[in-house]
Amino acid sequence: LQYTPFGGHDRLFGQLRDRTLIQVFLTQGLPADEAQCDAWIAQGRSRVLLIGHEMLRWLGLVLGEHSTIMKKLGGVKAMASTHADISQQLARLVPNDFLVSIPSERAAHLPRYLKAVSSRIDKCRIDPSRDTRWLAEVSTVEAPFWRWASQQRAALPDRFLEFRWMLEELRVAVFAQELKTPVPVSVKRLQRSWANLQE
């Protein structure tokens, strides 16, 4: 059941295989020639099972958190703006190809981002008006970015990608403060960062 939203077992584990092989053999890009390719294969072969098991454990955490959110999400369906916002966030965080599309440096944070969504739903059911206020704050910095991003035809430059992931950290800081963020983040900080990026 946890696999179903992502295209089922075969699709998901095909992506798991691909990500594992990329992590083991291609973190430095593509090999320059056949000799380098052979050398990388020889060096990485013993790490395939180790990295594969780590990836499988991570995938279990992600799927477990996602499943929990989906069970809870119906409870806030009457709160249209909250329900829509969480649905959009999930579509960005865990698209069907999330296993291969999420950057390696962000993959470790994905379970925490999903825990924050789950925590937000719990809090929202207790105090919907507070969630509305928090969402309005976050939207002041998120909405301009996503409007801009939707108009881009090419891949986003690294500095904009970094900002995109700082928006997820902002959501943790606002909706689930108890989960902590690795760096200080606030609406005002990100508003200044966004203004600097546009210069």
Phi, psi and chi 1 to 4 in degrees:
 res  aa     phi    psi   chi1   chi2   chi3   chi4
   1 LEU       -  -36.3  -70.3  176.1      -      -
   2 GLN   -67.4  -29.6  -70.3 -177.5  -14.0      -
   3 TYR   -76.2  -28.6  -56.7  154.5      -      -
   4 THR   -53.7  -44.8  -57.8      -      -      -
   5 PRO   -62.5  -15.7  -20.0   31.7      -      -
   6 PHE  -111.9   22.7  -54.9  101.1      -      -
   7 GLY    94.3    8.1      -      -      -      -
   8 GLY    91.1  175.3      -      -      -      -
   9 HIS   -57.6  -51.5  176.5  -80.8      -      -
  10 ASP   -63.2  -44.0  -69.3  -13.4      -      -
  11 ARG   -63.9  -45.2  179.1 -175.5  172.9   91.1
  12 LEU   -66.1  -43.4 -157.6   59.3      -      -
  13 PHE   -76.9  -21.6  -84.1   80.1      -      -
  14 GLY   -64.6  -41.1      -      -      -      -
  15 GLN   -68.2  -37.8  -69.5 -176.6   40.1      -
  16 LEU   -61.1  -43.1 -180.0   67.7      -      -
  17 ARG   -60.8  -46.7  175.6 -156.8   60.4 -140.1
  18 ASP   -62.4  -43.9  -67.2  -12.5      -      -
  19 ARG   -66.5  -38.6 -173.3  174.7 -174.9   97.6
  20 THR   -61.2  -46.1  -61.3      -      -      -
  21 LEU   -64.7  -37.9  -65.8  175.6      -      -
  22 ILE   -64.3  -45.4  -70.5  167.8      -      -
  23 GLN   -61.0  -38.7  -70.8  -76.0  102.7      -
  24 VAL   -79.1  -44.9  173.0      -      -      -
  25 PHE  -108.7  -21.3  -62.5  110.6      -      -
  26 LEU  -124.2   24.1  -61.5  174.6      -      -
  27 THR   -66.5  -21.0   54.2      -      -      -
  28 GLN   -99.6   15.2  -57.1  169.7   63.9      -
  29 GLY    93.4 -158.1      -      -      -      -
  30 LEU   -90.3  147.0  -65.3  173.2      -      -
  31 PRO   -65.8  149.9   21.9  -31.2      -      -
  32 ALA   -76.0  -29.6      -      -      -      -
  33 ASP  -157.2  179.6   52.2   35.8      -      -
  34 GLU   -64.1  -36.8 -173.6  175.6   -9.8      -
  35 ALA   -63.7  -44.2      -      -      -      -
  36 GLN   -66.2  -38.0 -171.3  175.9   54.1      -
  37 CYS   -59.4  -47.5 -179.2      -      -      -
  38 ASP   -61.8  -39.0  -69.5  -17.8      -      -
  39 ALA   -65.9  -44.3      -      -      -      -
  40 TRP   -63.0  -40.5  -72.8    4.1      -      -
  41 ILE   -62.8  -43.6  -70.1  172.7      -      -
  42 ALA   -63.5  -40.6      -      -      -      -
  43 GLN   -70.9  -36.3  -68.4  166.3    6.0      -
  44 GLY   -92.1  -17.1      -      -      -      -
  45 ARG   -51.1  -42.5 -167.3 -174.7  -55.8  -86.9
  46 SER   -72.2  -13.2   63.1      -      -      -
  47 ARG   -95.5   -8.0  -61.4  176.2   58.8 -129.6
  48 VAL   -59.4  -49.8  171.5      -      -      -
  49 LEU   -65.9  -40.4  -78.9  179.2      -      -
  50 LEU   -61.2  -52.1  175.3   64.1      -      -
  51 ILE   -65.2  -38.9  -60.5  -61.8      -      -
  52 GLY   -59.8  -42.3      -      -      -      -
  53 HIS   -66.9  -38.7  -78.4  -60.9      -      -
  54 GLU   -62.6  -43.4  -72.7  177.5    3.9      -
  55 MET   -63.9  -39.3  -69.0  -63.4  -56.6      -
  56 LEU   -65.5  -40.1 -169.6   58.7      -      -
  57 ARG   -63.5  -43.7 -173.5 -174.8   62.6   77.7
  58 TRP   -61.4  -43.6  170.4   82.1      -      -
  59 LEU   -61.4  -39.7  177.8   60.1      -      -
  60 GLY   -60.0  -41.7      -      -      -      -
  61 LEU   -62.8  -45.6  -68.4  173.7      -      -
  62 VAL   -63.2  -48.6  170.6      -      -      -
  63 LEU   -64.9  -37.3  -67.4 -179.8      -      -
  64 GLY   -63.3  -45.8      -      -      -      -
  65 GLU   -65.0  -41.7  -67.7  -64.2  -20.2      -
  66 HIS   -62.9  -42.7 -177.5  -92.7      -      -
  67 SER   -62.2  -41.5  178.6      -      -      -
  68 THR   -61.2  -44.0  -62.0      -      -      -
  69 ILE   -61.4  -45.2  -68.6  167.7      -      -
  70 MET   -62.8  -34.2  -62.8  -48.9  -67.9      -
  71 LYS   -69.1  -34.7  -71.6  172.6 -173.8  171.5
  72 LYS   -83.1  -25.2  -68.0  179.6  177.6 -178.9
  73 LEU   -61.4  -34.1 -166.1   53.6      -      -
  74 GLY   -60.1  -26.1      -      -      -      -
  75 GLY   -69.6  -14.7      -      -      -      -
  76 VAL  -116.1   19.0  -65.5      -      -      -
  77 LYS   -61.9  -32.3 -158.3  163.2 -171.4  178.1
  78 ALA   -69.4  -21.0      -      -      -      -
  79 MET   -91.8   83.6  -54.8  161.7 -155.8      -
  80 ALA   -56.4  -44.8      -      -      -      -
  81 SER   -68.3  -39.6   59.5      -      -      -
  82 THR   -66.4  -46.6  -65.4      -      -      -
  83 HIS   -60.0  -44.8 -171.7  -85.0      -      -
  84 ALA   -65.3  -41.8      -      -      -      -
  85 ASP   -64.7  -44.3  179.7   67.6      -      -
  86 ILE   -65.2  -40.8  -69.4  172.7      -      -
  87 SER   -61.1  -41.9  -62.6      -      -      -
  88 GLN   -66.0  -40.9  -70.2  166.0    6.2      -
  89 GLN   -62.5  -44.4 -176.8 -173.8   10.3      -
  90 LEU   -62.2  -39.0  -72.8  177.0      -      -
  91 ALA   -62.3  -33.7      -      -      -      -
  92 ARG   -78.4  -38.7  -67.4 -168.9  -62.7  -98.6
  93 LEU   -75.5  -43.5  -80.4  176.9      -      -
  94 VAL  -130.1   66.9  -78.9      -      -      -
  95 PRO   -67.8  174.3   27.1  -34.3      -      -
  96 ASN   -57.9  -27.5  -76.8  -16.0      -      -
  97 ASP  -105.8   26.3   66.1  -15.2      -      -
  98 PHE   -58.7  -29.8   76.9   92.9      -      -
  99 LEU   -62.0  -33.0  -99.8  165.9      -      -
 100 VAL  -105.2  -14.8  -69.5      -      -      -
 101 SER   -95.2  -24.5   63.1      -      -      -
 102 ILE   -73.7  132.8 -172.0  169.3      -      -
 103 PRO   -61.1  144.8  -18.8   29.8      -      -
 104 SER   -55.8  -40.3  -63.8      -      -      -
 105 GLU   -70.3  -14.4   65.4  -86.2   13.5      -
 106 ARG  -103.5  -17.3  -75.4  -67.8  148.2 -169.6
 107 ALA   -56.6  -41.0      -      -      -      -
 108 ALA   -62.9  -24.8      -      -      -      -
 109 HIS   -87.4  -14.6  -61.6  -78.2      -      -
 110 LEU   -57.7  -45.3 -175.2   55.2      -      -
 111 PRO   -57.8  -36.6  -26.8   37.0      -      -
 112 ARG   -67.6  -41.1 -179.4  169.5   53.2   88.2
 113 TYR   -59.8  -40.4  -63.4  151.9      -      -
 114 LEU   -70.9  -37.7  -66.0  172.8      -      -
 115 LYS   -59.2  -38.5  -83.4 -176.3 -172.9  -66.4
 116 ALA   -63.8  -38.6      -      -      -      -
 117 VAL   -63.0  -44.9  175.0      -      -      -
 118 SER   -62.0  -43.0 -176.0      -      -      -
 119 SER   -63.4  -39.6  175.0      -      -      -
 120 ARG   -60.6  -43.7  175.0 -171.8  177.6 -176.9
 121 ILE   -60.8  -44.2  -66.3  171.9      -      -
 122 ASP   -58.5  -45.5  -66.6  -21.1      -      -
 123 LYS   -69.1  -36.7  -67.6  173.1 -176.4  175.1
 124 CYS   -63.1  -38.4  179.0      -      -      -
 125 ARG   -67.3  -25.3  -66.5  169.6   72.0  174.8
 126 ILE   -83.1  -40.9  -64.5  168.8      -      -
 127 ASP  -142.2   82.4 -170.5  -13.6      -      -
 128 PRO   -60.9  -34.8  -19.9   30.6      -      -
 129 SER   -66.8  -34.3   61.4      -      -      -
 130 ARG   -65.2  -42.2 -179.3  178.5   58.5 -173.5
 131 ASP   -61.5  -39.4 -172.8   84.2      -      -
 132 THR   -61.2  -41.8  -59.5      -      -      -
 133 ARG   -64.6  -45.7  -68.8 -165.8  -55.0  -85.3
 134 TRP   -62.1  -42.3  -74.3  -13.7      -      -
 135 LEU   -63.0  -38.7  178.1   55.6      -      -
 136 ALA   -62.3  -39.8      -      -      -      -
 137 GLU   -63.2  -50.6  -74.2 -178.7   33.3      -
 138 VAL   -61.1  -38.7  169.4      -      -      -
 139 SER   -64.7  -24.8  -65.1      -      -      -
 140 THR   -62.7  -28.6   61.7      -      -      -
 141 VAL  -104.8  -31.1   66.3      -      -      -
 142 GLU   -73.3  -45.4  -96.7 -158.8   -2.4      -
 143 ALA   -57.5  -46.0      -      -      -      -
 144 PRO   -61.3  -38.4  -22.2   32.3      -      -
 145 PHE   -65.0  -49.8  172.0   79.2      -      -
 146 TRP   -68.0  -30.0  -70.3  116.5      -      -
 147 ARG   -63.1  -46.9  -89.1 -162.9  -54.8  -88.6
 148 TRP   -62.8  -46.2  171.9   86.2      -      -
 149 ALA   -62.2  -34.4      -      -      -      -
 150 SER   -67.7  -17.4   69.5      -      -      -
 151 GLN   -94.8   -5.3  -63.1  167.3   -0.1      -
 152 GLN   -84.0  136.6  -54.2  -51.1  -56.5      -
 153 ARG   -96.3  -29.7  -64.4  -68.9  170.6 -101.6
 154 ALA   -96.9  170.9      -      -      -      -
 155 ALA   -61.0  145.0      -      -      -      -
 156 LEU   -70.2  138.4  -60.6 -175.0      -      -
 157 PRO   -59.8  156.5  -21.2   31.9      -      -
 158 ASP   -54.9  -41.1  -73.3  -11.5      -      -
 159 ARG   -66.3  -30.9   65.4 -171.5 -171.0  -79.7
 160 PHE   -76.9  -34.8  -73.3   93.9      -      -
 161 LEU   -63.0  -41.3  -84.0  177.3      -      -
 162 GLU   -60.5  -41.8  179.5   62.4   23.0      -
 163 PHE   -63.3  -41.0 -176.2   83.4      -      -
 164 ARG   -56.1  -41.6  175.6  -97.2  176.9  -80.8
 165 TRP   -77.6  -24.7  -69.8  106.6      -      -
 166 MET   -67.3  -26.7  -75.8  -60.0   99.6      -
 167 LEU   -64.2  -35.6  -68.9  174.5      -      -
 168 GLU   -67.8  -38.3  -64.1  -60.6  -22.4      -
 169 GLU   -64.6  -36.8  -65.6  -64.4  -14.0      -
 170 LEU   -61.4  -41.1  176.2   64.2      -      -
 171 ARG   -62.9  -37.8  -77.6  175.9  169.4  -92.0
 172 VAL   -62.9  -47.6  173.9      -      -      -
 173 ALA   -62.1  -34.8      -      -      -      -
 174 VAL   -86.2  -49.7  171.2      -      -      -
 175 PHE   -91.4  -20.8  -66.6  112.2      -      -
 176 ALA  -146.7   62.4      -      -      -      -
 177 GLN   -54.7  -29.3  -57.8   92.8  -31.5      -
 178 GLU   -64.7  -17.4   69.4  -82.4    7.6      -
 179 LEU   -87.4  -11.3  -65.5  178.8      -      -
 180 LYS    65.3  158.6  -48.1  -68.8 -174.4 -163.5
 181 THR  -125.8  149.3   59.1      -      -      -
 182 PRO   -70.2  -20.6   21.4  -30.0      -      -
 183 VAL  -134.5  153.9  -66.8      -      -      -
 184 PRO   -63.7  136.1  -19.2   30.6      -      -
 185 VAL  -148.3  141.9   63.1      -      -      -
 186 SER  -155.9  167.0   67.8      -      -      -
 187 VAL   -58.9  -45.8  169.3      -      -      -
 188 LYS   -63.6  -42.0  -73.5 -174.6  177.5  178.6
 189 ARG   -59.6  -45.0  -78.7  174.3 -171.8  -94.9
 190 LEU   -73.5  -30.4  -70.8 -167.2      -      -
 191 GLN   -62.2  -41.2  -75.7  173.3  -25.3      -
 192 ARG   -66.9  -41.6  -73.7 -163.3  -63.9  -89.1
 193 SER   -62.2  -41.8  -64.8      -      -      -
 194 TRP   -63.9  -42.1 -180.0 -122.0      -      -
 195 ALA   -62.0  -41.3      -      -      -      -
 196 ASN   -65.0  -37.8  -68.2  -23.8      -      -
 197 LEU   -66.3  -28.2  -77.2  171.9      -      -
 198 GLN   -86.4   -6.9  -68.1 -174.8  -60.9      -
 199 GLU   -73.2      -  -72.5  178.2   -3.2      -
